[in-house]
Amino acid sequence: MINFLLIHQLKIDFSKSPHYKKLVHELKNSISTVIKVDNQAHKQKNLREIWNLGRKIYLTRERFPYGQKEAMVIALAQDIKANRTDLFQISNFYSSFEKGLPKLYNGEFLTWTHYRLSLAVKNQKERLFYLKYAAKEGLATRYFERAIKADLYQIEQLADSDHPNGLLPLNYSITYTFKSKILQYKDGDTHRFDSDKGFYSRQEYDGRLRGINCSELHGPNPESALESLNFSKKVLSPCPWVLNTTYKPDSFGRVIVDVRYHPVYEDVNKVYYEGYFLNQQLLDLGLAKLAPFKI
C-alpha cells in the first residue's frame, strides 16, 4: 500500500487534474452520508449510490499511471476527509460488479456491510455464492462473516461429494449428543472439548473422531496431519459451539465422538439434522482413512 510519505516523495499534485478536482467536489459532501446509511429500509437505494460513487472513484483512478492509482485514492481521502479504507472498498465494489449489482434470491438486496465483507473473497464465483446464500437465508452480517471465515463455499462442495473414500454410518440417537466448545485442537482427529451435559453440569474431555484415522503430527506424515488439523480449525473456529455425539472411551481414555457443526445455524436441531459432519469431511478430503468402529 502506498503511504503518505511516498506521495510526498513522488511530488504528485492530483489537484492539477480536472477529473480529480471534479471528483473531490462531487464526493466531499456525500461520501460520509452514503456509507453510514446501512439499514434494511434503504439498502437498495444506498447500494446504488455507493456503486455510483465507486464508479466515479474507479474511473478517475484509471486515468492515472499504474504507480499513481493507489496514491490518488489516498490523496482523495485526505482532500475529502474520508477514511481511505472506505474509498478503496467502494472502488473495489464497483470494479467487482461493473455490470451492476448481481441478481440474488427472489430479488433480495443485501446491505453495504454484506458487500463490503464479501470483498475479502477474491474469487468472483465464490463471492457470488456467499451473497446469494446470505440473501436466501436472510443472514445478518455477523452470520455472513462467520460463513466466509469458515469457508462455507468449500464446505458446500464437500456436501455434494459422492464420498470416494468411504461413507461413515451416522447415528441419529440424540440422547448422547451435547453442545460443546472446543478448548484445544490437538491433532487431526483429536480435540479437547467442554460439553454441556445439562442440569448445570459440564465435562471436559479429549474427543477422538469416530471411524477415521488422521496422520499424527509427530508421525511419518506430518504435512497431512497439519493439513487435517488446519481444516478442522478453519471450519470449526467461527462456530460458537459444535454438537458432539459421544460413544464409549477408547483404550487411551479419549471419548469417541461424531462432530456436527454449522457456521451459521444456531438452532440445535438444525445443526444436528442439516449441519456438516466433520468426520466424513476429513474422509472425503483424503485427510483421513476409514478405521473400523461399531456403533
VMD Tcl script that draws the C-alpha trace (Angstrom):
set ca {
  {0.00 0.00 0.00}
  {1.38 3.43 -0.95}
  {1.73 5.63 2.12}
  {1.60 9.39 2.65}
  {5.39 9.69 2.65}
  {5.57 8.09 -0.79}
  {3.00 10.55 -2.15}
  {5.20 13.36 -0.86}
  {8.34 11.79 -2.35}
  {6.67 11.40 -5.75}
  {5.54 15.05 -5.57}
  {2.20 14.17 -7.09}
  {-0.23 17.08 -7.29}
  {-3.51 15.46 -8.24}
  {-5.36 18.77 -7.95}
  {-3.92 19.77 -11.34}
  {-6.13 17.13 -12.93}
  {-9.61 18.49 -13.79}
  {-11.02 14.97 -13.41}
  {-9.61 14.73 -9.89}
  {-10.88 18.20 -8.95}
  {-14.35 17.25 -10.20}
  {-14.24 14.03 -8.16}
  {-13.28 15.89 -4.97}
  {-16.14 18.34 -5.48}
  {-18.69 15.55 -6.06}
  {-17.61 13.38 -3.12}
  {-16.83 15.99 -0.47}
  {-20.35 16.28 0.89}
  {-21.77 12.88 0.01}
  {-19.34 10.09 0.87}
  {-19.78 10.03 4.66}
  {-23.57 10.23 4.44}
  {-23.88 7.39 1.96}
  {-21.66 4.82 3.66}
  {-23.24 5.44 7.09}
  {-26.75 4.64 5.85}
  {-26.67 0.86 6.07}
  {-30.12 -0.35 7.03}
  {-32.82 -2.59 5.63}
  {-35.24 0.16 4.67}
  {-32.83 1.99 2.37}
  {-30.44 -0.78 1.33}
  {-31.35 -0.85 -2.39}
  {-31.03 2.91 -2.83}
  {-27.93 3.01 -0.66}
  {-26.16 0.28 -2.63}
  {-26.81 2.02 -5.92}
  {-25.44 5.29 -4.53}
  {-22.31 3.52 -3.27}
  {-21.93 1.72 -6.61}
  {-22.12 5.07 -8.43}
  {-19.55 6.61 -6.07}
  {-17.30 3.61 -6.61}
  {-17.66 4.06 -10.37}
  {-16.54 7.69 -10.15}
  {-13.52 6.83 -7.98}
  {-12.54 3.83 -10.11}
  {-12.82 5.63 -13.48}
  {-10.88 8.63 -12.20}
  {-8.23 6.37 -10.69}
  {-7.80 4.56 -14.02}
  {-6.84 7.84 -15.71}
  {-3.54 7.87 -13.82}
  {-0.43 5.73 -14.47}
  {-0.18 2.41 -12.68}
  {2.15 3.67 -9.95}
  {-0.18 6.55 -9.06}
  {-3.57 4.79 -8.84}
  {-3.42 3.88 -5.15}
  {-1.74 7.19 -4.32}
  {-4.68 9.00 -5.89}
  {-7.17 7.25 -3.60}
  {-5.06 8.08 -0.54}
  {-4.80 11.72 -1.62}
  {-8.55 11.77 -2.21}
  {-9.15 10.51 1.33}
  {-7.09 13.43 2.65}
  {-8.81 16.02 0.48}
  {-12.37 15.00 1.33}
  {-11.54 13.97 4.93}
  {-12.71 10.38 4.44}
  {-11.38 7.02 5.54}
  {-9.12 5.70 2.79}
  {-10.11 2.09 3.52}
  {-13.72 3.07 2.77}
  {-12.66 4.62 -0.53}
  {-10.67 1.56 -1.59}
  {-13.58 -0.70 -0.69}
  {-16.11 1.44 -2.57}
  {-13.86 1.49 -5.64}
  {-13.30 -2.29 -5.44}
  {-17.05 -2.77 -5.01}
  {-17.67 -1.12 -8.36}
  {-14.81 -2.95 -10.12}
  {-16.13 -6.29 -8.80}
  {-19.63 -5.57 -10.13}
  {-19.03 -3.30 -13.12}
  {-22.12 -4.61 -14.91}
  {-24.33 -3.77 -11.95}
  {-25.46 -5.43 -8.74}
  {-25.94 -9.20 -9.03}
  {-29.38 -10.78 -9.03}
  {-29.85 -12.54 -5.72}
  {-32.52 -14.77 -4.21}
  {-36.07 -13.58 -5.03}
  {-34.78 -10.11 -5.90}
  {-33.48 -9.59 -2.35}
  {-30.98 -6.80 -1.70}
  {-28.28 -7.04 0.93}
  {-26.70 -4.19 2.89}
  {-23.45 -2.42 2.09}
  {-21.82 -4.25 5.00}
  {-22.59 -7.61 3.33}
  {-20.94 -6.47 0.12}
  {-18.02 -4.91 1.98}
  {-17.36 -8.18 3.79}
  {-17.67 -10.13 0.53}
  {-14.75 -8.19 -0.96}
  {-12.43 -10.31 1.20}
  {-13.35 -13.24 -1.06}
  {-11.12 -12.86 -4.11}
  {-12.78 -15.40 -6.39}
  {-15.88 -13.90 -8.02}
  {-17.73 -17.23 -8.24}
  {-17.23 -17.83 -4.52}
  {-18.19 -14.23 -3.71}
  {-21.48 -14.61 -5.58}
  {-22.13 -17.87 -3.74}
  {-21.88 -16.11 -0.37}
  {-24.06 -13.20 -1.44}
  {-26.77 -15.46 -2.84}
  {-26.61 -17.69 0.23}
  {-26.94 -14.67 2.53}
  {-29.96 -13.39 0.58}
  {-31.65 -16.81 0.59}
  {-31.04 -17.46 4.29}
  {-31.63 -13.84 5.36}
  {-28.26 -13.75 7.11}
  {-27.35 -10.89 9.39}
  {-23.85 -9.59 8.77}
  {-22.31 -11.39 11.76}
  {-23.51 -14.75 10.42}
  {-22.40 -13.78 6.93}
  {-18.89 -13.02 8.21}
  {-18.87 -16.31 10.08}
  {-19.78 -18.21 6.89}
  {-16.90 -16.60 5.00}
  {-14.38 -17.31 7.77}
  {-15.42 -20.98 7.84}
  {-15.05 -21.21 4.03}
  {-18.67 -22.30 3.60}
  {-18.18 -22.45 -0.17}
  {-15.72 -25.34 0.18}
  {-17.88 -26.97 2.84}
  {-20.87 -26.97 0.48}
  {-18.74 -28.51 -2.27}
  {-17.86 -31.32 0.11}
  {-21.54 -31.81 0.95}
  {-22.15 -32.71 -2.71}
  {-19.31 -35.25 -2.70}
  {-20.03 -38.86 -3.65}
  {-17.73 -39.94 -0.77}
  {-14.96 -41.60 -2.84}
  {-13.04 -42.69 0.28}
  {-15.95 -44.42 2.00}
  {-19.11 -43.49 3.90}
  {-19.41 -43.38 7.67}
  {-22.74 -44.57 9.10}
  {-24.48 -41.82 11.09}
  {-26.02 -42.44 14.47}
  {-29.24 -40.42 14.81}
  {-29.66 -41.02 18.54}
  {-29.68 -37.55 20.07}
  {-29.68 -38.96 23.64}
  {-25.90 -38.69 23.95}
  {-25.45 -35.54 21.89}
  {-24.22 -32.38 23.60}
  {-23.43 -28.77 22.72}
  {-19.68 -28.47 23.07}
  {-16.97 -25.86 22.92}
  {-13.54 -26.67 21.57}
  {-10.84 -25.88 24.11}
  {-7.86 -27.14 22.11}
  {-7.18 -28.51 18.64}
  {-4.77 -31.30 19.48}
  {-4.49 -33.34 16.28}
  {-6.33 -34.01 13.04}
  {-8.73 -36.42 14.71}
  {-8.43 -35.47 18.40}
  {-9.55 -32.30 20.16}
  {-10.22 -31.12 23.70}
  {-13.93 -30.42 24.32}
  {-16.05 -28.85 27.03}
  {-19.58 -30.30 26.78}
  {-22.79 -29.03 28.35}
  {-24.35 -32.17 29.89}
  {-27.45 -30.35 31.13}
  {-28.66 -29.60 34.67}
  {-25.77 -27.10 35.08}
  {-23.25 -29.87 34.54}
  {-20.25 -29.65 32.20}
  {-17.48 -32.08 31.31}
  {-14.04 -31.57 29.76}
  {-12.53 -34.44 27.80}
  {-10.36 -35.40 24.84}
  {-12.61 -36.40 21.95}
  {-11.43 -38.81 19.24}
  {-13.34 -38.63 15.94}
  {-15.19 -41.88 15.30}
  {-14.44 -44.12 12.35}
  {-11.37 -42.37 10.94}
  {-7.63 -42.13 11.40}
  {-5.66 -38.98 10.55}
  {-1.88 -38.81 10.32}
  {-0.14 -37.82 13.54}
  {1.76 -34.56 13.88}
  {4.83 -36.41 15.16}
  {4.39 -39.35 12.80}
  {5.82 -40.18 9.37}
  {3.43 -37.81 7.51}
  {3.31 -34.53 9.48}
  {2.24 -32.49 6.41}
  {-1.02 -34.43 6.09}
  {-1.52 -34.22 9.87}
  {-1.12 -30.45 9.80}
  {-3.49 -30.14 6.83}
  {-6.24 -32.08 8.64}
  {-5.68 -30.03 11.81}
  {-5.83 -26.75 9.89}
  {-9.02 -27.77 8.10}
  {-10.72 -28.51 11.43}
  {-9.57 -25.17 12.83}
  {-10.79 -23.26 9.79}
  {-14.31 -24.70 9.69}
  {-14.89 -25.01 13.46}
  {-13.30 -21.81 14.82}
  {-16.10 -19.50 13.57}
  {-18.75 -21.69 15.24}
  {-19.81 -20.67 18.77}
  {-20.31 -24.36 19.52}
  {-20.43 -27.81 17.88}
  {-22.58 -30.87 18.53}
  {-20.82 -33.96 19.84}
  {-22.49 -37.36 19.76}
  {-20.47 -39.38 22.26}
  {-19.66 -43.09 22.50}
  {-17.56 -45.21 24.84}
  {-13.93 -44.21 25.53}
  {-11.11 -45.80 23.54}
  {-8.14 -47.62 25.06}
  {-6.38 -44.27 25.68}
  {-9.34 -42.83 27.62}
  {-10.44 -40.50 24.80}
  {-14.20 -40.26 24.25}
  {-15.20 -41.37 20.76}
  {-17.27 -38.62 19.09}
  {-19.14 -37.60 15.98}
  {-18.81 -33.85 15.43}
  {-21.57 -31.92 13.65}
  {-21.39 -28.18 13.09}
  {-22.68 -25.26 11.07}
  {-21.06 -21.80 10.95}
  {-24.44 -20.07 10.57}
  {-27.16 -22.12 12.26}
  {-27.65 -21.71 16.00}
  {-30.66 -24.00 16.40}
  {-29.59 -27.36 17.84}
  {-31.99 -29.42 15.73}
  {-30.97 -27.67 12.50}
  {-27.29 -28.25 13.24}
  {-27.99 -31.87 14.16}
  {-30.02 -32.78 11.07}
  {-28.78 -30.24 8.50}
  {-25.28 -29.44 9.72}
  {-21.96 -30.78 8.45}
  {-20.33 -33.99 9.63}
  {-16.64 -33.28 10.34}
  {-15.58 -36.94 10.45}
  {-16.95 -37.55 6.94}
  {-15.47 -34.33 5.56}
  {-11.95 -35.29 6.59}
  {-12.51 -38.65 4.91}
  {-13.84 -37.05 1.71}
  {-10.84 -34.72 1.51}
  {-8.44 -37.64 1.75}
  {-7.11 -36.30 5.05}
  {-8.20 -39.40 6.94}
  {-8.66 -43.14 6.36}
  {-11.52 -45.35 7.45}
  {-10.99 -47.03 10.82}
  {-13.50 -49.73 11.83}
  {-15.71 -48.82 14.76}
  {-19.00 -50.39 15.75}
  {-21.84 -48.10 16.85}
}
mol new
graphics top color blue
foreach p $ca { graphics top sphere $p radius 0.5 }
foreach p [lrange $ca 0 end-1] q [lrange $ca 1 end] { graphics top cylinder $p $q radius 0.2 }
display resetview
